Amino acid sequence: MITTTLEELHKARFSPSCLYKIRDHIGVGVAEARTHQEPFLVELLLETSGLDDTLWVMENCVSPDIARLLSADYAEHVLHFFENDMPGNDGPRRAIEVARNPQATQSEQYNAADAAEEAAAICHSASAAAAAISAAKAASQEDIVWAACSASGAAAWAADKTGGEVAFETALHATKDAQVARLKQYLEHGMAAKDMPWPENGSP
């Protein structure tokens, strides 16, 4: 199980409001928290601060490598929305491949991200564009939260085309739930989770 400490969160400049929540949950005062080195499970942040802030911690504090793989997983999870809309355009798929490659250079990352963003600009639907943007953010390794939000947006916009607002909200929450479940796999199994299938009922 992956852990962090309050000291690490302070050094990474974690959101003050989220720090307050986790401090309160653990029972540590403000002054003590800055140097508090007792590990706690990162999964606890899901309870106190939610998915986005926990992903931020993974990327900026705990494990950029796992954050990179998660970004790629989230983008690939909704890639079919893009490929159904833009058959033959492999920009986003190549961006996901680059995101998963630990040997990729910064130039390769940025070039792949640019290609995915260019693909997003010519999509015929909002869901396809959001899926391509998710892949671009995964490749650039700049913002896992943006990658995750774009992925959930892709599923939501696809549902909205046929089911309207209720379907949009349902798909949005279902995809975020699936993203949480995938994150928990990595928190429990570490890098080995990359070779595991998504939890059941995880498809948008």
Contacts in CASP RR format, 6 or more apart in sequence:
PFRMAT RR
TARGET T0000
AUTHOR 0000-0000-0000
METHOD contacts of the structure
MODEL  1
MITTTLEELHKARFSPSCLYKIRDHIGVGVAEARTHQEPFLVELLLETSG
LDDTLWVMENCVSPDIARLLSADYAEHVLHFFENDMPGNDGPRRAIEVAR
NPQATQSEQYNAADAAEEAAAICHSASAAAAAISAAKAASQEDIVWAACS
ASGAAAWAADKTGGEVAFETALHATKDAQVARLKQYLEHGMAAKDMPWPE
NGSP
1 41 0 8 1.000
1 43 0 8 1.000
1 187 0 8 1.000
1 188 0 8 1.000
2 41 0 8 1.000
2 42 0 8 1.000
2 43 0 8 1.000
2 62 0 8 1.000
2 63 0 8 1.000
2 66 0 8 1.000
2 186 0 8 1.000
2 187 0 8 1.000
2 190 0 8 1.000
3 39 0 8 1.000
3 40 0 8 1.000
3 41 0 8 1.000
3 42 0 8 1.000
4 39 0 8 1.000
4 40 0 8 1.000
4 42 0 8 1.000
4 57 0 8 1.000
4 61 0 8 1.000
4 62 0 8 1.000
5 36 0 8 1.000
5 37 0 8 1.000
5 38 0 8 1.000
5 39 0 8 1.000
5 40 0 8 1.000
6 19 0 8 1.000
6 22 0 8 1.000
6 23 0 8 1.000
6 26 0 8 1.000
6 28 0 8 1.000
6 33 0 8 1.000
6 34 0 8 1.000
6 36 0 8 1.000
6 38 0 8 1.000
6 40 0 8 1.000
7 33 0 8 1.000
7 34 0 8 1.000
7 35 0 8 1.000
7 36 0 8 1.000
7 37 0 8 1.000
8 61 0 8 1.000
8 62 0 8 1.000
9 19 0 8 1.000
9 22 0 8 1.000
9 57 0 8 1.000
9 61 0 8 1.000
10 19 0 8 1.000
10 33 0 8 1.000
10 34 0 8 1.000
11 61 0 8 1.000
12 57 0 8 1.000
12 60 0 8 1.000
12 61 0 8 1.000
14 53 0 8 1.000
14 56 0 8 1.000
14 57 0 8 1.000
14 60 0 8 1.000
14 61 0 8 1.000
15 49 0 8 1.000
15 53 0 8 1.000
15 56 0 8 1.000
18 45 0 8 1.000
18 48 0 8 1.000
18 49 0 8 1.000
18 53 0 8 1.000
19 33 0 8 1.000
21 48 0 8 1.000
21 49 0 8 1.000
22 40 0 8 1.000
22 44 0 8 1.000
22 45 0 8 1.000
22 48 0 8 1.000
22 49 0 8 1.000
23 29 0 8 1.000
23 30 0 8 1.000
23 33 0 8 1.000
25 44 0 8 1.000
25 47 0 8 1.000
25 48 0 8 1.000
26 36 0 8 1.000
26 40 0 8 1.000
28 36 0 8 1.000
41 187 0 8 1.000
42 54 0 8 1.000
42 57 0 8 1.000
42 58 0 8 1.000
42 62 0 8 1.000
42 187 0 8 1.000
43 54 0 8 1.000
43 184 0 8 1.000
43 187 0 8 1.000
45 53 0 8 1.000
45 54 0 8 1.000
45 57 0 8 1.000
46 54 0 8 1.000
46 180 0 8 1.000
46 183 0 8 1.000
46 184 0 8 1.000
51 148 0 8 1.000
51 176 0 8 1.000
51 179 0 8 1.000
51 180 0 8 1.000
51 183 0 8 1.000
52 145 0 8 1.000
52 148 0 8 1.000
52 149 0 8 1.000
54 183 0 8 1.000
55 67 0 8 1.000
55 70 0 8 1.000
55 144 0 8 1.000
55 145 0 8 1.000
55 148 0 8 1.000
55 183 0 8 1.000
56 144 0 8 1.000
56 145 0 8 1.000
58 64 0 8 1.000
58 66 0 8 1.000
58 67 0 8 1.000
58 70 0 8 1.000
58 144 0 8 1.000
58 183 0 8 1.000
58 186 0 8 1.000
59 67 0 8 1.000
59 143 0 8 1.000
59 144 0 8 1.000
59 145 0 8 1.000
63 190 0 8 1.000
64 141 0 8 1.000
65 102 0 8 1.000
65 191 0 8 1.000
66 186 0 8 1.000
66 190 0 8 1.000
66 191 0 8 1.000
67 141 0 8 1.000
67 144 0 8 1.000
68 99 0 8 1.000
68 100 0 8 1.000
68 102 0 8 1.000
68 138 0 8 1.000
68 141 0 8 1.000
68 144 0 8 1.000
69 99 0 8 1.000
69 100 0 8 1.000
69 186 0 8 1.000
69 191 0 8 1.000
69 193 0 8 1.000
69 194 0 8 1.000
70 144 0 8 1.000
70 148 0 8 1.000
70 182 0 8 1.000
70 183 0 8 1.000
70 186 0 8 1.000
71 99 0 8 1.000
71 134 0 8 1.000
71 137 0 8 1.000
71 138 0 8 1.000
71 141 0 8 1.000
71 144 0 8 1.000
71 147 0 8 1.000
71 148 0 8 1.000
72 96 0 8 1.000
72 99 0 8 1.000
72 100 0 8 1.000
72 138 0 8 1.000
73 182 0 8 1.000
73 194 0 8 1.000
73 198 0 8 1.000
74 134 0 8 1.000
74 138 0 8 1.000
74 147 0 8 1.000
74 148 0 8 1.000
74 151 0 8 1.000
74 179 0 8 1.000
74 182 0 8 1.000
75 92 0 8 1.000
75 95 0 8 1.000
75 96 0 8 1.000
75 99 0 8 1.000
75 131 0 8 1.000
75 134 0 8 1.000
75 135 0 8 1.000
75 137 0 8 1.000
75 138 0 8 1.000
75 147 0 8 1.000
75 150 0 8 1.000
75 151 0 8 1.000
76 96 0 8 1.000
76 135 0 8 1.000
77 151 0 8 1.000
77 175 0 8 1.000
77 178 0 8 1.000
77 179 0 8 1.000
77 182 0 8 1.000
77 198 0 8 1.000
77 202 0 8 1.000
77 203 0 8 1.000
77 204 0 8 1.000
78 127 0 8 1.000
78 130 0 8 1.000
78 131 0 8 1.000
78 134 0 8 1.000
78 151 0 8 1.000
78 153 0 8 1.000
78 154 0 8 1.000
78 155 0 8 1.000
78 175 0 8 1.000
78 204 0 8 1.000
79 92 0 8 1.000
79 93 0 8 1.000
79 96 0 8 1.000
79 131 0 8 1.000
79 135 0 8 1.000
80 131 0 8 1.000
81 125 0 8 1.000
81 127 0 8 1.000
81 128 0 8 1.000
81 130 0 8 1.000
81 131 0 8 1.000
81 154 0 8 1.000
81 155 0 8 1.000
81 158 0 8 1.000
82 89 0 8 1.000
82 92 0 8 1.000
82 119 0 8 1.000
82 123 0 8 1.000
82 128 0 8 1.000
82 129 0 8 1.000
82 131 0 8 1.000
82 132 0 8 1.000
82 135 0 8 1.000
82 154 0 8 1.000
83 89 0 8 1.000
83 92 0 8 1.000
83 93 0 8 1.000
84 128 0 8 1.000
85 123 0 8 1.000
85 124 0 8 1.000
85 125 0 8 1.000
85 127 0 8 1.000
85 128 0 8 1.000
86 119 0 8 1.000
86 122 0 8 1.000
86 123 0 8 1.000
86 124 0 8 1.000
86 128 0 8 1.000
89 119 0 8 1.000
91 112 0 8 1.000
91 115 0 8 1.000
91 116 0 8 1.000
91 119 0 8 1.000
91 132 0 8 1.000
91 135 0 8 1.000
92 116 0 8 1.000
92 119 0 8 1.000
92 120 0 8 1.000
92 131 0 8 1.000
92 132 0 8 1.000
92 134 0 8 1.000
92 135 0 8 1.000
92 136 0 8 1.000
93 135 0 8 1.000
94 112 0 8 1.000
94 115 0 8 1.000
94 116 0 8 1.000
95 112 0 8 1.000
95 113 0 8 1.000
95 115 0 8 1.000
95 116 0 8 1.000
95 135 0 8 1.000
95 136 0 8 1.000
95 138 0 8 1.000
95 139 0 8 1.000
96 135 0 8 1.000
96 138 0 8 1.000
96 139 0 8 1.000
97 112 0 8 1.000
98 104 0 8 1.000
98 108 0 8 1.000
98 109 0 8 1.000
98 112 0 8 1.000
98 139 0 8 1.000
99 109 0 8 1.000
99 112 0 8 1.000
99 135 0 8 1.000
99 138 0 8 1.000
99 139 0 8 1.000
99 141 0 8 1.000
100 194 0 8 1.000
101 108 0 8 1.000
104 112 0 8 1.000
109 139 0 8 1.000
109 140 0 8 1.000
109 141 0 8 1.000
110 139 0 8 1.000
110 140 0 8 1.000
112 136 0 8 1.000
112 139 0 8 1.000
113 136 0 8 1.000
113 137 0 8 1.000
113 139 0 8 1.000
113 140 0 8 1.000
114 136 0 8 1.000
116 132 0 8 1.000
116 133 0 8 1.000
116 135 0 8 1.000
116 136 0 8 1.000
116 139 0 8 1.000
117 132 0 8 1.000
117 133 0 8 1.000
117 136 0 8 1.000
119 132 0 8 1.000
120 128 0 8 1.000
120 129 0 8 1.000
120 130 0 8 1.000
120 132 0 8 1.000
120 133 0 8 1.000
120 136 0 8 1.000
121 129 0 8 1.000
123 129 0 8 1.000
123 132 0 8 1.000
125 157 0 8 1.000
125 158 0 8 1.000
125 161 0 8 1.000
126 157 0 8 1.000
127 153 0 8 1.000
127 154 0 8 1.000
127 155 0 8 1.000
127 156 0 8 1.000
127 157 0 8 1.000
127 158 0 8 1.000
127 161 0 8 1.000
128 154 0 8 1.000
130 150 0 8 1.000
130 151 0 8 1.000
130 153 0 8 1.000
130 154 0 8 1.000
130 157 0 8 1.000
131 150 0 8 1.000
131 151 0 8 1.000
131 154 0 8 1.000
133 146 0 8 1.000
133 150 0 8 1.000
134 147 0 8 1.000
134 148 0 8 1.000
134 150 0 8 1.000
134 151 0 8 1.000
134 154 0 8 1.000
137 143 0 8 1.000
137 144 0 8 1.000
137 146 0 8 1.000
137 147 0 8 1.000
137 150 0 8 1.000
138 144 0 8 1.000
138 147 0 8 1.000
148 176 0 8 1.000
148 179 0 8 1.000
151 175 0 8 1.000
151 179 0 8 1.000
152 172 0 8 1.000
152 175 0 8 1.000
152 176 0 8 1.000
152 179 0 8 1.000
152 204 0 8 1.000
153 172 0 8 1.000
153 175 0 8 1.000
154 204 0 8 1.000
155 171 0 8 1.000
155 172 0 8 1.000
155 174 0 8 1.000
155 175 0 8 1.000
155 204 0 8 1.000
156 168 0 8 1.000
156 169 0 8 1.000
156 171 0 8 1.000
156 172 0 8 1.000
156 175 0 8 1.000
157 168 0 8 1.000
158 171 0 8 1.000
158 204 0 8 1.000
159 167 0 8 1.000
159 168 0 8 1.000
159 170 0 8 1.000
159 171 0 8 1.000
160 167 0 8 1.000
160 168 0 8 1.000
160 171 0 8 1.000
171 204 0 8 1.000
174 202 0 8 1.000
174 204 0 8 1.000
175 204 0 8 1.000
177 202 0 8 1.000
178 198 0 8 1.000
178 199 0 8 1.000
178 201 0 8 1.000
178 202 0 8 1.000
178 203 0 8 1.000
178 204 0 8 1.000
181 198 0 8 1.000
181 199 0 8 1.000
181 202 0 8 1.000
182 193 0 8 1.000
182 198 0 8 1.000
182 199 0 8 1.000
185 193 0 8 1.000
185 196 0 8 1.000
185 198 0 8 1.000
185 199 0 8 1.000
186 193 0 8 1.000
186 194 0 8 1.000
189 196 0 8 1.000
END
